Amino acid sequence: MADLINRCVLALALSFWTIGGICQSNEVVLTGRVTDKESGAALQGISVYINNTTYSTQTQKDGSFRLSNIPLSNFELVFSSVNYETQTLGIDIRTPIAPLNIQMQKSTALLNEVVVTANVDKNGWAQYGTTFSKDFLSYSSFAQQCKIVNYPSIRFRRIKKDNILKAYSKEPLKIKNNALGYELTYWLNEYEHQFATQLVLYQGNTQFNEMRGSKRKMQHWDKNRQIAYRGSLTHFIRSVYEGNTKEEGFVVNLIKTIPYKDINFYIPAFTDTTSIHSSAALTNFIAGIYTSKDNVLAASRANDALQWLGSKRDQMPFVISLAVPDRTVQAYFFVKKSLVSDQVAVYRFDVKDTTAIRHIQWETAGTIIPDQKSLNRISGYQSTTQDQRGYLKVKLFYSRPLNPNHFISKVDDQLFLHFNDTWQITYTREGKDKAYIEENALQNNDSGYQESTLSMTGSQPVMILPNGYYTGTYSFITGAYWSYEKVDKMLPLDFKLSK
């Protein structure tokens, strides 16, 4: 389905180094001057803002600027102008603070060199506007209330040989979000839609301005903002930082992707499908492990398995020693009572470090893998050759919830997050939007909860901040429900949930 393969990266990049400003008691004030790097002339009208917040200003005639009453301790200060290269500074108010001296370089971008393949109109909006809007704004009821005011400024380039669409805009996008009550100025740095994989990447800097309206309108916006916040990536990162993901309604599970050729390394344990649906099926399975010369041993093991099934299913797993050419390993059998139809509980036994087998197998108890009937429904599976199936991937879902606190490291007073594979993050306090359910043709047996995926793009830990920010462009790749929540539900980092 589209929600399983469509991934949207909303990059929130930070880089930290010592810079300056003024600190007065509890109030953070940033001051400085912006000049042209070549001529040294003062630059007026340069946008100065804290990325993804409502805090912004412009430089005066003499190039000076001042930002005050800043409630954040770590943030990204951005300097933007149509005719100059964007500059970004990572701010940490714990460092010595002095006025800033910013020198800006004139932009070298030549948008007129961008190849426009659209033949409907000169900027391609008629041909690619729907795709861009869906990727950027989403297709929710909130997205229907969003408008890119200056959409004609967007230029498109279709790279046919790679089946990729790119978009550019020399001027910032002006977006009016009537669902949340914000006017956004979005400096688009990158947009790419890879049609072959349905991977969508976009990244930019954002200024938020609150819209004003009647009391009733403001209450409506506040309600929608709370809906947008609850279950969002920002909400999740904040809860990880505070160590209260469970209390905030999040359940985290591991998803591991393995090659189909490794599926034989996993032993079925108990299922509600026809694979192993009874004690007789289990004893037959055990008998099949041994050769015809080991019938006595198989019968003995089968009898032990029956006793275990009848009396010890809620205790430690049932174990069988398996002799393989170079060593002896242990196969662990667990009983899983609540499985979705067409899924099998499996446990990996091919472990080189035999001293870790018991720990590893117990930790993976509850893993779910599609059985053969499910594999047969994979698009194109029947037409693939045995060699081609060597490239097929199968996802394992680990039903035992993870504690994100176990993946946090602390350096001084800074927190870093690092994990392998993919996390499924379920938010249990809100259901999926109707538009998402219809778009992805979800069935009635779907849980109804907002289920998203989160993966790390690198091997290095990512710093997370109390406001929900995280360091590094494209540090995370989001999928499923979070790939559905785009600019339509984007909130400033200084947003606070109403009591």
C-alpha positions as CSV (number, residue, x, y, z in Angstrom):
1,M,0.0,0.0,0.0
2,A,1.0,3.6,-0.5
3,D,1.4,4.2,3.3
4,L,3.9,1.4,3.5
5,I,6.2,2.7,0.8
6,N,5.7,6.4,0.8
7,R,8.2,8.1,3.0
8,C,8.5,11.8,3.7
9,V,11.5,13.3,5.3
10,L,10.8,16.6,7.0
11,A,14.4,17.6,7.7
12,L,15.0,19.7,10.7
13,A,18.8,20.3,10.6
14,L,20.9,21.8,13.4
15,S,24.6,22.4,13.7
16,F,26.0,23.6,17.0
17,W,29.0,25.9,17.5
18,T,29.8,29.0,19.6
19,I,28.1,32.1,18.4
20,G,26.9,35.3,20.0
21,G,24.0,37.5,21.2
22,I,23.0,39.0,24.5
23,C,21.7,37.3,27.6
24,Q,19.8,39.3,30.2
25,S,18.7,37.3,33.2
26,N,16.1,34.8,31.9
27,E,15.5,36.7,28.7
28,V,17.5,35.7,25.6
29,V,18.1,38.6,23.2
30,L,19.9,38.2,19.9
31,T,21.4,41.3,18.2
32,G,23.7,41.8,15.3
33,R,24.3,43.3,11.9
34,V,24.1,41.9,8.4
35,T,26.3,43.1,5.5
36,D,27.2,42.1,1.9
37,K,30.3,39.9,2.0
38,E,31.9,41.5,-1.1
39,S,31.1,45.2,-0.6
40,G,30.6,45.4,3.1
41,A,27.4,47.4,2.6
42,A,24.6,47.1,5.1
43,L,21.7,44.9,4.0
44,Q,18.2,46.0,4.8
45,G,15.1,43.7,4.7
46,I,17.0,40.4,5.3
47,S,14.6,37.9,7.0
48,V,16.1,36.8,10.4
49,Y,14.1,34.1,12.1
50,I,14.3,31.0,14.3
51,N,13.6,28.1,12.1
52,N,10.2,26.5,12.5
53,T,9.0,29.0,15.1
54,T,7.0,32.2,15.2
55,Y,10.1,34.3,16.1
56,S,11.3,36.5,13.3
57,T,12.3,40.0,12.3
58,Q,14.0,41.9,9.5
59,T,17.2,43.9,9.3
60,Q,16.9,47.7,9.5
61,K,18.4,50.3,7.1
62,D,21.8,49.9,8.8
63,G,21.7,46.1,8.7
64,S,21.0,45.7,12.4
65,F,18.5,43.3,13.9
66,R,17.1,42.3,17.3
67,L,15.2,39.2,18.5
68,S,14.0,39.2,22.1
69,N,11.9,37.1,24.5
70,I,13.2,33.8,23.0
71,P,12.0,30.8,25.1
72,L,14.3,28.2,23.5
73,S,17.7,27.1,24.7
74,N,18.9,25.5,21.5
75,F,17.7,26.6,18.1
76,E,18.5,27.3,14.5
77,L,18.9,31.0,13.5
78,V,18.4,31.6,9.8
79,F,19.2,34.6,7.5
80,S,17.3,34.5,4.2
81,S,16.8,36.7,1.2
82,V,15.8,36.2,-2.4
83,N,19.1,37.5,-3.8
84,Y,21.5,36.0,-1.2
85,E,22.5,32.5,-0.1
86,T,20.7,31.4,3.1
87,Q,22.9,31.3,6.2
88,T,22.1,29.1,9.2
89,L,23.6,29.3,12.7
90,G,23.1,26.8,15.5
91,I,22.5,28.6,18.7
92,D,23.2,27.3,22.2
93,I,22.5,29.9,24.8
94,R,24.9,28.3,27.3
95,T,27.8,29.6,25.3
96,P,29.2,33.1,25.6
97,I,26.9,35.6,23.9
98,A,28.0,38.6,21.9
99,P,26.5,40.6,19.0
100,L,26.6,38.8,15.6
101,N,28.3,39.9,12.5
102,I,26.8,38.2,9.5
103,Q,28.2,38.5,6.0
104,M,26.0,37.2,3.2
105,Q,27.1,36.0,-0.2
106,K,25.0,36.8,-3.3
107,S,23.1,33.9,-4.7
108,T,24.6,32.0,-7.6
109,A,21.4,29.9,-8.3
110,L,20.4,30.2,-12.0
111,L,16.8,28.9,-12.1
112,N,16.6,29.8,-15.8
113,E,19.0,26.9,-16.5
114,V,16.5,24.4,-14.9
115,V,15.0,22.2,-17.6
116,V,11.2,22.5,-17.6
117,T,9.6,19.6,-19.3
118,A,6.0,20.7,-18.8
119,N,4.3,21.8,-22.1
120,V,1.0,22.9,-20.5
121,D,2.5,26.1,-19.1
122,K,5.9,27.6,-18.6
123,N,6.3,26.5,-14.9
124,G,4.8,23.1,-15.0
125,W,2.3,23.6,-12.3
126,A,-0.6,22.4,-14.4
127,Q,1.3,19.1,-15.0
128,Y,3.0,18.6,-11.6
129,G,1.1,20.8,-9.2
130,T,-1.2,18.0,-8.0
131,T,1.7,15.7,-7.2
132,F,3.7,18.5,-5.5
133,S,0.7,19.6,-3.4
134,K,-0.1,16.0,-2.2
135,D,3.6,15.5,-1.3
136,F,4.0,18.8,0.4
137,L,0.6,19.7,1.8
138,S,-0.9,16.1,2.1
139,Y,-4.4,15.2,1.1
140,S,-6.2,15.5,4.5
141,S,-9.1,17.7,5.4
142,F,-6.6,20.2,6.8
143,A,-4.7,20.1,3.5
144,Q,-7.9,21.1,1.7
145,Q,-7.7,24.3,3.8
146,C,-4.1,25.1,2.8
147,K,-3.1,27.2,-0.1
148,I,0.3,28.0,-1.7
149,V,-0.4,31.6,-2.6
150,N,2.5,32.1,-4.9
151,Y,2.6,28.7,-6.6
152,P,3.6,30.1,-10.0
153,S,7.1,30.7,-8.6
154,I,7.7,27.0,-8.4
155,R,9.8,25.5,-11.2
156,F,9.8,21.8,-12.0
157,R,12.3,19.5,-13.6
158,R,11.5,15.9,-14.6
159,I,14.5,13.6,-14.9
160,K,13.1,11.0,-17.2
161,K,16.0,8.5,-17.1
162,D,15.8,8.3,-13.3
163,N,12.0,8.8,-13.1
164,I,12.5,11.6,-10.6
165,L,10.7,15.0,-10.2
166,K,12.5,17.9,-8.7
167,A,11.1,21.4,-7.7
168,Y,12.7,24.7,-7.1
169,S,11.6,28.2,-6.1
170,K,13.8,31.3,-6.1
171,E,11.4,33.1,-3.7
172,P,10.0,31.6,-0.5
173,L,6.6,29.8,-0.7
174,K,3.8,31.7,0.9
175,I,1.4,29.2,2.5
176,K,-1.9,30.1,4.2
177,N,-3.1,27.3,6.5
178,N,-6.7,28.1,7.4
179,A,-7.0,24.9,9.3
180,L,-4.4,25.8,12.0
181,G,-4.4,29.6,11.7
182,Y,-0.8,30.1,10.4
183,E,0.8,31.9,7.5
184,L,4.0,30.1,6.6
185,T,7.0,31.4,4.7
186,Y,8.8,28.3,3.5
187,W,12.2,28.6,1.9
188,L,12.3,25.5,-0.2
189,N,15.9,24.1,-0.3
190,E,15.1,20.7,-1.9
191,Y,12.2,18.7,-3.2
192,E,12.5,15.3,-4.9
193,H,9.9,12.7,-5.8
194,Q,11.3,9.3,-6.8
195,F,8.4,7.6,-8.7
196,A,10.1,4.2,-8.8
197,T,10.2,3.8,-5.0
198,Q,7.5,6.5,-4.1
199,L,10.2,8.1,-1.9
200,V,9.5,11.8,-1.3
201,L,12.1,14.1,0.1
202,Y,11.7,17.8,0.9
203,Q,13.6,20.1,3.1
204,G,13.5,23.8,3.9
205,N,13.4,26.6,6.5
206,T,10.1,27.8,7.9
207,Q,8.8,31.1,9.4
208,F,5.4,30.9,11.2
209,N,3.1,33.9,11.6
210,E,-0.1,33.5,13.7
211,M,-3.2,34.6,12.0
212,R,-5.8,36.6,13.9
213,G,-9.5,36.0,13.9
214,S,-12.7,36.1,16.0
215,K,-12.7,34.4,19.4
216,R,-14.7,31.5,17.9
217,K,-12.1,31.2,15.1
218,M,-9.2,31.3,17.5
219,Q,-10.8,28.5,19.5
220,H,-11.3,26.5,16.4
221,W,-7.6,26.9,15.4
222,D,-6.5,26.0,18.9
223,K,-8.6,22.8,18.7
224,N,-7.1,21.8,15.4
225,R,-3.6,22.6,16.6
226,Q,-4.0,20.2,19.4
227,I,-5.3,17.5,17.0
228,A,-2.2,18.1,14.7
229,Y,0.2,17.9,17.7
230,R,-1.1,14.8,19.3
231,G,0.6,11.7,17.9
232,S,3.0,13.8,15.7
233,L,6.7,13.3,15.3
234,T,7.3,16.4,17.4
235,H,5.1,15.0,20.2
236,F,6.9,11.7,20.1
237,I,10.4,13.3,20.2
238,R,9.3,15.4,23.1
239,S,8.0,12.4,25.0
240,V,11.3,10.5,24.3
241,Y,13.2,13.4,25.7
242,E,11.0,13.5,28.8
243,G,11.0,9.7,29.1
244,N,7.2,9.4,29.2
245,T,6.3,7.9,25.8
246,K,4.0,5.3,27.4
247,E,2.2,7.9,29.5
248,E,1.8,10.0,26.4
249,G,0.1,7.2,24.5
250,F,2.9,5.9,22.3
251,V,3.7,2.2,21.9
252,V,7.0,1.4,20.2
253,N,7.7,-2.0,18.4
254,L,10.6,-3.2,16.4
255,I,10.3,-4.0,12.7
256,K,13.2,-6.0,11.2
257,T,13.6,-6.6,7.5
258,I,15.3,-9.8,6.4
259,P,16.0,-11.4,3.1
260,Y,13.5,-14.0,2.0
261,K,16.3,-16.5,1.6
262,D,17.0,-16.3,5.4
263,I,13.4,-17.3,6.2
264,N,14.5,-20.8,7.0
265,F,16.5,-19.5,9.9
266,Y,13.3,-18.9,11.7
267,I,11.3,-21.6,13.4
268,P,7.5,-21.4,13.6
269,A,6.2,-21.7,17.2
270,F,2.4,-21.4,17.3
271,T,-0.1,-19.9,14.9
272,D,-3.8,-19.5,14.2
273,T,-3.2,-20.5,10.5
274,T,-3.0,-24.0,9.1
275,S,0.8,-24.2,9.4
276,I,0.9,-25.2,13.1
277,H,-2.6,-25.0,14.5
278,S,-2.6,-27.9,17.0
279,S,-0.5,-30.1,19.2
280,A,-0.5,-32.7,16.5
281,A,0.9,-30.3,14.0
282,L,3.6,-29.3,16.4
283,T,4.7,-33.0,17.0
284,N,4.7,-33.6,13.3
285,F,6.9,-30.5,12.9
286,I,9.3,-31.8,15.5
287,A,9.4,-35.2,13.9
288,G,10.3,-33.5,10.6
289,I,13.4,-31.9,12.2
290,Y,15.0,-35.3,12.6
291,T,16.0,-37.8,10.0
292,S,14.3,-41.3,9.7
293,K,17.1,-42.7,11.9
294,D,16.0,-40.5,14.8
295,N,12.4,-41.6,15.1
296,V,12.8,-42.6,18.7
297,L,14.3,-39.3,19.6
298,A,11.6,-37.5,17.7
299,A,8.8,-39.4,19.5
300,S,10.4,-38.6,22.8
301,R,10.7,-34.9,21.9
302,A,7.1,-34.8,20.6
303,N,5.9,-36.3,23.9
304,D,7.8,-33.6,25.8
305,A,6.3,-31.0,23.6
306,L,2.8,-32.2,24.3
307,Q,3.4,-32.0,28.1
308,W,4.9,-28.5,27.7
309,L,1.9,-27.4,25.6
310,G,-0.5,-28.6,28.2
311,S,1.1,-27.2,31.3
312,K,4.0,-24.8,30.6
313,R,2.8,-22.6,27.8
314,D,3.0,-19.4,29.9
315,Q,6.5,-20.2,31.3
316,M,9.9,-20.7,29.8
317,P,10.1,-21.8,26.1
318,F,10.4,-25.5,25.0
319,V,13.9,-26.2,23.7
320,I,15.2,-28.7,21.2
321,S,18.9,-29.3,20.6
322,L,19.8,-29.3,16.9
323,A,23.0,-30.8,15.5
324,V,24.3,-28.9,12.5
325,P,27.6,-29.6,10.7
326,D,29.8,-27.3,12.7
327,R,28.0,-26.9,16.1
328,T,24.9,-27.6,18.2
329,V,22.3,-24.9,18.5
330,Q,19.0,-24.6,20.4
331,A,15.6,-24.2,18.9
332,Y,13.2,-22.3,21.2
333,F,9.4,-22.8,21.0
334,F,7.1,-20.2,22.4
335,V,3.3,-20.1,22.4
336,K,1.7,-17.0,21.0
337,K,-2.0,-16.7,21.8
338,S,-3.2,-13.7,19.8
339,L,-2.0,-13.5,16.3
340,V,-3.5,-11.8,13.3
341,S,-4.8,-14.2,10.6
342,D,-2.2,-15.4,8.1
343,Q,0.7,-14.6,10.4
344,V,3.1,-17.0,12.2
345,A,5.1,-16.5,15.4
346,V,8.8,-17.3,14.6
347,Y,12.0,-17.4,16.5
348,R,15.5,-17.3,15.0
349,F,17.7,-20.2,16.1
350,D,20.7,-19.8,13.8
351,V,22.8,-17.9,16.3
352,K,26.6,-18.1,16.1
353,D,27.1,-17.0,19.7
354,T,25.6,-20.0,21.5
355,T,26.1,-18.3,24.9
356,A,23.6,-15.6,23.9
357,I,20.9,-17.9,22.5
358,R,18.6,-18.0,25.5
359,H,18.7,-14.2,25.9
360,I,18.2,-13.5,22.2
361,Q,15.4,-15.9,21.7
362,W,13.5,-14.7,24.7
363,E,13.8,-11.1,23.6
364,T,12.5,-11.9,20.1
365,A,9.5,-13.9,21.4
366,G,6.4,-12.6,19.7
367,T,8.0,-11.9,16.3
368,I,5.5,-12.2,13.5
369,I,6.3,-13.2,9.9
370,P,4.0,-13.8,7.0
371,D,3.5,-17.5,6.2
372,Q,3.6,-19.1,2.8
373,K,0.0,-18.1,2.0
374,S,0.8,-14.5,2.7
375,L,4.0,-14.6,0.7
376,N,2.0,-15.9,-2.3
377,R,-0.1,-12.7,-2.2
378,I,3.0,-10.5,-2.6
379,S,2.7,-8.8,-6.0
380,G,4.6,-10.8,-8.6
381,Y,5.8,-13.4,-6.2
382,Q,4.5,-16.4,-8.2
383,S,6.2,-15.1,-11.4
384,T,9.6,-14.7,-9.8
385,T,12.4,-17.2,-10.2
386,Q,14.1,-18.8,-7.2
387,D,17.1,-16.6,-7.9
388,Q,15.0,-13.5,-8.0
389,R,13.4,-14.5,-4.7
390,G,16.8,-14.1,-3.2
391,Y,16.3,-10.4,-3.4
392,L,12.8,-10.5,-1.8
393,K,12.5,-8.9,1.6
394,V,10.2,-10.0,4.5
395,K,9.3,-7.8,7.5
396,L,9.4,-9.2,11.0
397,F,7.2,-7.4,13.6
398,Y,8.3,-7.8,17.2
399,S,5.2,-7.6,19.3
400,R,7.0,-7.0,22.6
401,P,7.0,-3.2,23.1
402,L,10.3,-1.4,23.3
403,N,11.3,1.2,25.9
404,P,12.8,4.1,24.0
405,N,14.7,5.1,27.2
406,H,17.0,2.1,26.6
407,F,18.1,3.8,23.4
408,I,19.0,7.1,24.9
409,S,22.6,8.1,25.9
410,K,23.5,11.3,27.8
411,V,26.6,13.4,27.3
412,D,26.8,16.2,29.8
413,D,23.2,17.5,29.8
414,Q,22.5,16.6,26.2
415,L,20.4,13.5,25.1
416,F,21.2,11.4,22.1
417,L,19.0,8.8,20.4
418,H,20.2,5.8,18.4
419,F,18.5,2.6,17.3
420,N,18.9,0.0,14.5
421,D,16.3,-1.4,12.1
422,T,12.9,0.4,12.0
423,W,10.5,1.4,14.8
424,Q,6.7,1.1,14.5
425,I,5.2,3.9,16.6
426,T,1.6,3.5,17.5
427,Y,-0.3,6.4,18.9
428,T,-3.3,4.9,20.8
429,R,-5.2,8.1,21.7
430,E,-6.4,9.1,18.2
431,G,-7.6,7.2,15.2
432,K,-6.5,7.5,11.6
433,D,-8.1,10.2,9.5
434,K,-10.8,9.1,7.1
435,A,-8.9,10.4,4.1
436,Y,-5.9,8.3,5.1
437,I,-8.0,5.1,5.5
438,E,-9.7,5.6,2.1
439,E,-6.5,6.5,0.3
440,N,-4.8,3.4,1.5
441,A,-7.8,1.1,1.3
442,L,-7.4,-0.1,4.9
443,Q,-9.6,-3.0,5.9
444,N,-12.1,-3.2,8.8
445,N,-9.7,-5.4,10.8
446,D,-7.1,-2.6,10.9
447,S,-6.4,-1.4,14.5
448,G,-7.6,2.1,13.7
449,Y,-4.7,3.6,15.7
450,Q,-2.2,6.0,14.1
451,E,0.7,3.7,13.2
452,S,3.9,5.3,11.9
453,T,7.4,4.1,11.1
454,L,10.7,5.7,12.0
455,S,14.1,4.8,10.7
456,M,17.6,6.3,11.2
457,T,19.5,7.2,8.1
458,G,23.0,7.0,9.7
459,S,25.0,5.2,12.3
460,Q,25.7,8.2,14.5
461,P,23.4,9.1,17.5
462,V,21.1,12.0,16.9
463,M,20.8,14.8,19.5
464,I,17.1,15.4,20.5
465,L,15.9,18.5,22.2
466,P,13.0,19.2,24.7
467,N,11.1,21.1,22.1
468,G,11.0,18.2,19.7
469,Y,13.9,19.3,17.5
470,Y,16.6,16.9,16.4
471,T,20.0,17.4,14.8
472,G,21.1,16.5,11.3
473,T,19.4,16.9,7.9
474,Y,17.6,13.7,7.0
475,S,18.5,12.0,10.3
476,F,15.2,10.2,10.3
477,I,12.9,8.7,7.6
478,T,9.3,8.6,8.5
479,G,6.7,6.3,6.9
480,A,3.1,5.2,7.2
481,Y,0.9,7.7,9.1
482,W,3.7,10.2,9.6
483,S,4.3,10.3,5.8
484,Y,0.6,11.5,5.6
485,E,1.1,14.4,8.0
486,K,2.9,17.1,6.1
487,V,2.8,20.9,6.1
488,D,-0.9,20.7,6.6
489,K,-0.3,19.8,10.3
490,M,3.1,21.4,10.8
491,L,3.3,23.4,14.0
492,P,6.0,25.8,15.3
493,L,8.5,24.4,17.8
494,D,7.4,27.0,20.3
495,F,3.9,25.5,20.2
496,K,2.5,24.6,23.6
497,L,-0.3,22.2,24.2
498,S,-3.3,23.8,25.9
499,K,-4.1,22.6,29.4
